[in-house]
């Protein structure tokens, strides 16, 4: 029961941080969303909101990282997997009225200059996503250093597309970022993929 | 004098929002930074912090949009201009200890689900940047619809690179996003550019 309360606090915090950021989310709102007693925050998180914040970032990061597995299944075409991942992100944005984008980007921008423990949590999550995508691109035949560089570029495209999509209330940036990322994957694949990809992409 | 005070308030707000976001920035901190009397905020901005916020977004957006002109000068190679723009952003990040990234992205993520006037201000700024970049890419010979799509992809890459760079305290994402964007520009240019670009990019 105690552990269930703790989990609900972390989950409610993750969701509130994603939608409105860290600063705008008060402890009162967190306990209300989590149906938890006020004092439970300081019972479970003696370091207060900052400790809870770092844990919520890691929690969201681990969940979101698993989404890669939905698209990059063993043997999948990495170009199609990339297209599918971005299309899934666009669909989620539409379905949630542009609220559910990256679970940690808002917090990352807010606190990078002010909270070193939370900045480090965000950095760990981004590094884990980069490593996860790089492994899958390398499995598709892309040389390791290039796979890592490509994973970083793709994550930049996705994160920026979320910023624009939320402000513009349009999924067009996500769709264009997905097409650009799929094209970059196509170009990085070994030759047997490139000739097929080139036929689809040029013209 | 009154107008100078108003300008200082807008400029101080823009700088604070860029570094720490909208929610974390209090009116007290704004008047302190602007060396303005407390009541002057409500004198100049009867709509309060939200009105000031929307104006600060438009102010920052207009200033930042002018940066394009530093790199996309008439007759410039658009590939080199793209590389230069991202390299300039990376240098600014390093020089400011990763504080000065996009002036409006933090606010855009924070308020897109909560303040319609500020979301609209962010959307106008992003649209103006997209239009500005698209015009310059079209002047370089890229067909108009493709130039707009490319401008959006490039802005996604830049915005996401800022998110990652601030969290990771590294300019590597900006450098990789710049290389990917330059490559996309190279591929979109008419044939006489592509052959030269292809020689530099492949291999």
Interface residues (C-beta under 8 A of the other chain):
Chain A: X19 X20 X21 X23 X24 X97 X98 X99 X101 X102 X105 X106 X108 X109 X110 X112 X113 X114 X119 X122 X123 X126 X127 X149 X152 X153 X155 X156 X157 X158 X159 X160 X161 X162 X163 X164 X166 X167 X168 X169 X172 X173 X176 X177 X179 X180 X183 X184
Chain B: X19 X20 X21 X23 X24 X97 X98 X99 X101 X102 X105 X106 X108 X109 X110 X112 X113 X114 X119 X122 X123 X126 X127 X149 X152 X153 X155 X156 X157 X158 X159 X160 X161 X162 X163 X164 X166 X167 X168 X169 X172 X173 X176 X177 X179 X180 X183 X184
